[in-house]
Amino acid sequence: MDMVCKVLVFFAIFYTVTAEIYIVTMEGDPIISYKGGVNGFEATAVESDEKIDTTSELVTSYGRHLERKHDMLLGMLFKEGSYKKLYSYKHLINGFAAHLSPDQAEMLRRSPGVKSVSRDWKVRKLTTHTPQFLGLPTDVWPTGGGYDRAGEDIVIGFIDSGIFPHHPSFASHHTSVPYGPHPSYKGKCEDDPRTKLSFCNGKIIGAQHFAEAAKAAGAFNPDVDFASPMDGDGHGSHTAAIAAGNNGVPVRMHGYEFGKASGMAPRARIAVYKALYRLFGGFVSDVVAAIDQAVHDGVDILSLSVGPNSPPTTTKTTFLNPFDATLLGAVKAGVFVAQAAGNGGPFPKTLVSYSPWITTVAAAIDDRRYKNHLTLGNGKMLAGIGLSPSTRPHRSYKMVSANDVLLGSSGVRYNPSDCQKPEVLNKKLVEGNILLCGYSFNFVAGSASIKKVAETARHLGAAGFVLVVENVSPGTKFDPVPSGIPGILITDVSKSMDLIDYYNVTTSRDWMGRVKSFNAEGSIGDGLEPILHKSAPEVALFSARGPNTKDFSFQDADLLKPDILAPGSLIWSAWSQNGTDEANYVGEGFALISGTSMAAPHIAGIAALVKQKHPQWSPAAIKSALMTTSTVMDRAGRPLQAQQYSETETMTLVKATPFDYGSGHVNPSAALDPGLVFDAGYEDYLGFLCTTPGINAHEIRNFTNTPCNYKMRHPSNFNSPSIAVSHLVRTQTVTRRVTNVAEEEETYTITSRMEPSIAIEVSPPAMTLRAGASREFSVTLTVRSVTGVYSFGEVTLKGSRGHKVSLPVVALGQKR
């Protein structure tokens, strides 16, 4: 079955028309970093991790000044009507998006005051039980006053496909304590143009949509894309409910309740910034405008399930595309950013989230699995998947193949074995029997769905249905789909062959191959109840893998990615009844889908809980708390495993590495009290950029409006809660600085381990930190033997009062 976020690819846009969309950056600081110097305008710059005061007259007047400069430049260069400005970016970057001809773009590129001109490119999405799996109801929510206070007054912004505001997961009355006005959020609420009602209700606190680039490109269709925050896709509603949906919402489909859904931070507010659309995805210039607005409005957390996967035209550096540069501004303003790692796994270097200021989230499989079985008349039991009730107990049913019950030649124009059109099949032959259908490429492409098979079987009065996979491409992923009637998907080709052989042997035919009598029998088991596995969590097959790359030539970066692992496989969450992103859930209120798109909002919601407990912490401190307290062991106490392909291209499990899971699987209760944090701010991020080999200092200044500093000496010295050295020659020492965020003094012993090809030493072996104090320690790595592959290890700081933090270490030994 196609996942919601199967592949995340950003395509450069080539149009037959002459005009295209360009993102233009200008000289002069944006609001967030303007320190004065322009006559008549005082400084508006914020300190690292400080929010912009958008109510200040200084901020609004300087913002108007920047916008006037954008308009003046365009007005001086081009005739009115020959271009269209789409957005002015003022808060995080200084620039604008415009619809221009290539010649006009070239004129702008040569104009004084213009730093860069980038052709826009397209974006696509990276696409219940998990609160219990993560221990939130028992270990985390009680510390904040219970679920009805978990995330109180924290605003999570979602850059996604909008929201379905009528869903019970977003209802404001679903709480014992009414939502009052928010003390600081300043975002606006659009009205639904069809009903004239506001999208906001207290729980949803802001709702806006961004589509100027999509409209200029001719991609926007208001009939299906909705010129409002309405979710016409499903993806945005799903991610918002994972992070901040109401607690205890019954997940009902086809008359069965699959449990109760809850967000990670059920009391958090939701701010919607729709910039993705169901048919074409989105455009970076719309996404950048949405991020800029979200930070202006005062969100605390940003959840992003999009990210570029191909280079923009103006930079070779992964960290300096306009998307990541805007997010650097967001983090400088104190906003924590969680971004999906991407779904290009299990292959290396498939990440679409690169930068140290972003928390990059990989996807795990949790402990809940859905299985089912088909029992044949010969006694064989065939394993499969299907979220459906069983056929009647202690009874078998005749099985009929769709190809054998065609109404004359009516199926010639279609693929009748797909069972998508009941009108081409003979109801008299199907009624009361189990209908056998074929799982063709149409299901992978999305033109056929299991939901439609179930509807066909129901319409024809079948006792149930079986979908048979006869051949499979490597990487095809099969997820269970809810069905109101008995149904099963046989995914193992060898088991499918057993079924086909049994059917052919038992079915009596005449000399022309027409069926004389159907004699194959079978019964379908109950697939509604999940099986809980102790092997969880495991890294999902589709989850993108490291190493991280510093440029679009795929050279390794001295920064570990992904950062952390969170549930992202088979996640129940809210769905838009308008949503068409998943054919199996059209018209439904909930969907069970997979992707790193589902993992990122888990981290966004948990970050909201940490922010609620520690409101003064920086985004880097929150990220550190999540990473250093994560676990690299599964529920059975064994090292984490990762789904991977074997040599025969079948799925197998291998020992996972930090390139699969980063620091490990999130542990929310430990993250609330980490003891130590590895903090970092804007200057540290600049130091990382400036010391990364191959990045042009002029390019850094173009994007950050700040001259380089080289005090960090090497990017591996960036104060990350992980250590990565991509080119280790002989010996290298890296430093880290920790801050005691506990309430009392604590003594930590520091230990380390590493695979044999690289030696590791730490200094000092122990240190005592008073509450609020910071200290440095060093880690020395020495090449013992060059193996051509990365070595993995860990540094652990164990405190005398029970705190424990761990840093993953990855290094590649080189001869020179």
C-alpha positions, 0 to 999 in steps of 0.5 A, spaced: 500 500 500 502 506 498 504 510 504 502 517 505 509 520 505 512 514 501 518 519 497 519 526 499 522 529 492 523 536 491 523 537 483 525 544 480 520 547 476 520 547 468 514 551 465 512 551 458 510 559 460 516 564 460 514 566 467 517 562 473 517 563 481 523 566 484 525 567 491 530 573 492 534 575 498 536 582 499 542 586 503 540 588 509 538 585 516 531 582 517 527 584 523 530 578 527 538 580 526 537 588 525 542 591 530 541 598 527 544 603 522 539 605 517 537 612 519 530 613 522 530 606 524 532 603 531 535 596 532 530 590 532 535 584 533 533 579 538 538 575 543 539 568 541 532 564 543 528 570 544 521 571 541 520 577 536 516 583 539 511 584 533 507 589 537 513 594 538 512 600 533 520 599 532 519 592 529 513 594 525 516 600 522 522 597 520 518 591 517 514 596 513 521 599 511 524 593 508 517 591 504 517 598 501 525 597 499 522 590 495 517 594 492 521 600 490 526 595 487 521 591 483 518 598 481 524 601 478 526 595 474 520 592 471 514 595 468 507 594 472 503 588 470 510 585 467 511 581 474 507 579 480 510 580 487 507 574 491 510 575 498 515 580 502 519 576 507 521 581 513 522 577 519 527 571 518 530 573 512 530 579 508 527 578 501 521 576 497 518 571 492 515 574 485 513 571 479 518 573 473 520 571 467 527 568 466 530 575 463 527 579 469 530 574 474 537 575 471 536 583 471 535 582 479 541 578 480 545 583 477 542 589 481 545 592 487 542 590 493 540 583 491 544 577 494 541 571 491 535 569 486 533 562 487 528 559 482 522 556 487 522 548 487 516 544 489 515 540 495 511 534 497 509 531 504 514 526 507 508 521 509 492 512 538 496 507 541 503 511 542 501 515 548 501 509 552 507 506 549 511 512 551 509 512 558 505 519 557 499 518 561 503 514 567 509 518 567 509 525 564 502 528 564 501 527 571 507 531 573 504 537 569 497 536 572 494 531 568 492 530 561 487 536 561 493 540 563 499 537 558 501 542 554 498 548 557 499 555 553 504 552 548 502 553 541 505 548 536 505 551 529 504 546 523 506 547 516 502 542 513 496 541 508 491 544 513 486 542 518 479 539 518 476 543 524 470 539 525 474 533 528 473 531 535 480 531 536 480 538 535 474 540 539 474 545 544 468 542 548 472 536 549 475 538 556 473 540 563 477 547 563 475 551 557 480 555 553 481 562 554 485 567 550 492 566 549 497 570 553 502 572 547 500 568 541 498 574 535 496 569 529 489 570 525 484 566 524 481 565 517 473 564 516 471 558 511 469 561 505 463 556 504 460 557 511 463 564 513 465 560 520 472 561 523 476 555 523 478 557 530 475 555 537 480 556 542 483 549 541 485 551 534 488 558 535 490 560 529 489 558 521 491 561 515 493 558 508 499 560 503 498 559 496 500 565 492 506 561 489 501 555 487 496 560 484 502 564 480 504 557 477 497 555 475 497 549 480 492 551 484 485 549 483 480 552 489 475 546 488 479 541 490 485 545 494 480 549 498 482 557 498 482 556 506 486 552 511 481 547 510 484 540 509 483 537 503 488 532 503 488 528 510 495 529 512 495 536 516 489 533 520 493 527 522 499 530 524 496 535 528 492 530 532 498 526 533 502 532 537 496 536 540 489 532 539 484 531 545 485 526 549 480 520 549 477 520 542 474 514 540 477 511 534 471 508 530 471 505 523 466 500 520 462 499 527 468 497 531 472 501 536 480 501 535 481 504 542 482 511 544 486 517 540 490 522 544 495 527 542 502 527 545 500 534 549 493 534 549 492 541 552 497 544 547 494 549 542 494 548 534 496 554 529 495 552 522 499 554 516 497 551 510 502 551 505 501 543 502 496 541 497 493 534 495 495 534 488 501 538 487 504 538 494 507 545 495 512 550 493 518 553 497 516 560 497 509 558 500 512 554 505 517 560 507 512 565 508 508 560 512 514 559 517 515 567 517 508 568 519 508 562 524 514 565 528 511 572 527 505 570 530 509 567 536 508 559 536 513 555 541 514 549 536 514 548 529 512 541 526 514 540 519 513 534 515 516 537 509 523 538 507 528 539 500 531 533 497 534 536 491 539 542 491 536 549 489 539 553 484 543 558 488 547 553 493 551 547 493 550 547 501 545 543 504 545 547 510 544 554 506 538 553 502 532 558 503 528 553 507 533 551 512 536 559 513 529 561 514 528 555 520 535 558 523 531 564 524 526 561 527 530 557 532 534 564 533 527 567 535 526 561 540 522 556 536 523 549 537 523 545 530 521 538 529 522 535 522 521 529 518 527 525 516 524 523 510 522 516 507 528 514 503 530 508 507 533 503 508 538 506 504 544 510 506 544 518 505 537 519 504 536 524 509 532 530 507 533 534 514 540 536 515 541 542 519 544 542 527 538 547 529 533 542 526 531 536 530 531 531 525 526 525 527 526 518 524 521 513 524 520 507 529 515 501 529 512 501 536 509 494 539 503 494 536 502 489 530 496 487 526 496 480 523 490 475 520 490 468 517 486 465 511 485 457 513 484 453 507 479 447 506 485 443 506 487 445 513 493 450 510 493 456 514 496 462 510 498 468 514 496 475 512 494 482 514 487 485 514 484 489 520 477 486 519 472 481 523 472 474 521 467 470 517 463 466 521 466 461 526 467 454 525 464 455 518 468 455 511 465 458 505 466 457 497 472 461 494 471 464 487 476 468 483 474 475 480 476 472 473 472 467 473 465 471 475 465 476 470 459 478 466 460 476 459 466 481 456 464 487 461 471 486 464 475 487 458 476 494 459 478 494 466 482 490 470 477 485 473 481 482 478 482 488 482 475 488 484 474 495 483 467 495 479 462 491 482 458 492 476 463 487 472 462 481 476 456 476 477 453 477 483 449 470 483 456 467 483 459 471 488 454 472 493 455 468 500 462 466 497 469 469 499 471 473 493 478 472 490 482 478 488 489 480 485 493 485 488 496 489 482 500 495 480 494 499 480 494 498 488 501 501 489 500 507 484 493 509 488 488 508 482 486 502 486 484 501 493 483 495 498 477 500 501 474 499 494 475 492 494 471 491 500 465 496 497 465 491 491 465 485 496 459 488 500 455 490 494 455 483 491 453 480 498 460 476 499 462 473 505 469 476 505 474 477 500 482 475 499 487 480 496 493 475 493 500 478 492 503 474 486 509 478 485 512 484 489 517 489 487 523 491 493 520 496 497 513 495 497 510 496 503 503 493 506 499 496 511 493 493 514 487 497 512 480 497 516 474 493 513 467 492 515 467 485 512 472 480 513 478 481 508 485 479 508 491 481 504 496 475 503 503 479 502 507 473 502 508 471 494 509 463 496 503 463 500 499 466 495 502 461 490 499 456 495 492 459 495 492 459 487 495 452 487 489 450 491 484 454 488 486 451 481 486 444 483 479 444 486 476 448 481 472 444 476 473 447 469 470 445 462 475 444 456 474 451 454 477 453 461 470 455 464 468 453 471 463 448 472 463 448 480 467 452 485 470 447 490 475 451 494 473 453 501 476 457 506 475 462 512 478 468 514 480 470 521 479 475 526 484 481 525 481 486 529 485 485 535 493 487 535 499 483 538 504 487 542 511 485 541 517 486 546 521 487 540 519 494 539 521 499 538 525 497 531 527 502 526 522 502 520 524 500 513 522 506 510 525 511 515 531 515 512 538 513 514 545 517 515 550 519 514 548 526 514 551 530 508 554 537 507 552 538 500 549 536 494 555 532 492 553 528 498 560 529 502 559 527 509 558 532 514 561 532 521 554 532 524 550 526 526 543 525 523 537 523 524 537 526 531 532 521 534 527 516 533 519 516 535 513 512 533 512 513 525 509 506 523 501 504 523 499 511 527 492 512 528 490 519 528 485 524 525 483 524 518 479 529 514 473 527 511 475 531 505 481 528 505 484 524 498 491 523 500 490 515 502 485 512 497 483 507 503 481 512 508 476 517 503 470 519 507 473 516 514 474 520 520 481 516 522 486 513 518 492 508 520 498 510 516 506 510 516 511 515 515 517 520 518 511 525 517 508 521 523 514 521 527 516 528 527 509 531 530 510 525 536 517 529 538 513 536 537 508 534 542 513 531 547 517 538 546 511 542 548 511 538 554 518 539 556 517 547 554 511 547 559 515 544 564 522 548 563 519 555 559 526 558 559 529 553 556 532 554 549 530 550 543 537 547 543 536 545 551 530 542 549 533 538 543 539 536 548 534 533 553 530 529 548 536 526 545 541 525 551 535 521 555 533 517 549 534 509 549 538 504 544 535 498 547 528 495 546 522 493 550 526 486 551 532 489 553 536 488 547 540 493 542 535 496 537 534 493 531 533 496 524 529 493 518 533 492 512 533 489 506 537 482 505 541 480 499 535 477 496 531 483 497 527 481 502 526 484 509 530 482 515 532 485 521 539 488 523 543 491 529 541 498 528 546 504 528 546 511 530 545 512 522 538 509 523 536 512 530 541 518 532 541 518 539 536 513 540 528 512 541 525 518 545 523 517 552 519 522 554 519 522 562 526 522 562 527 528 558 523 532 563 529 531 568 535 530 564 540 533 569 545 536 564 544 539 557 548 541 551 546 548 550 547 552 543 545 558 540 545 562 534 553 564 534 554 556 535 550 555 529 554 560 525 561 557 528 558 550 525 557 553 518 564 557 518 568 551 520 565 546 515 570 545 510 567 547 503 562 552 505 564 559 502 564 564 508 561 569 503 555 565 502 554 564 509 554 572 510 549 572 504 544 568 508 545 570 515 548 577 514 553 576 519 561 575 518 564 568 520 567 567 526 572 561 527 573 560 534 570 553 534 576 551 529 572 544 527 565 543 526 565 537 530 566 542 536 559 544 535 556 543 542 551 537 539 549 532 544 552 527 539 559 527 536 561 525 528 567 526 525 567 524 518 574 524 516 579 522 522 586 522 521 591 520 526 588 523 532 582 529 533 580 532 540 573 535 540 570 538 546 563 539 549 560 543 554 554 541 559 550 545 563 547 542 570 539 544 569 538 540 576 536 544 582 542 541 586 550 540 585 551 533 582 558 529 581 558 526 574 563 520 572 564 520 564 566 513 561 566 512 553 566 506 549 568 505 541 569 499 536 576 497 536 578 500 530 578 507 533 581 508 540 577 513 545 579 517 551 575 522 555 578 528 560 576 529 565 574 522 568 569 526 573 566 533 574 562 536 579 557 542 577 553 546 581 546 548 579 546 552 573 553 551 572 557 549 566 563 545 564 567 543 558 570 536 557 574 533 551 573 526 547 580 524 544 579 519 538 585 516 535 585 511 529 587 504 530 586 501 523 583 504 517 577 499 515 573 504 510 567 504 514 564 508 520 566 506 527 560 507 533 561 508 540 558 512 546 560 517 551 556 516 558 555 521 564 553 518 570 551 523 576 551 521 583 543 523 584 541 518 578 541 522 572 544 519 566 546 522 559 549 519 553 552 521 547 552 517 540 559 517 537 561 516 530 567 516 526 570 514 520 578 513 520 582 515 514 589 514 512 590 522 510 
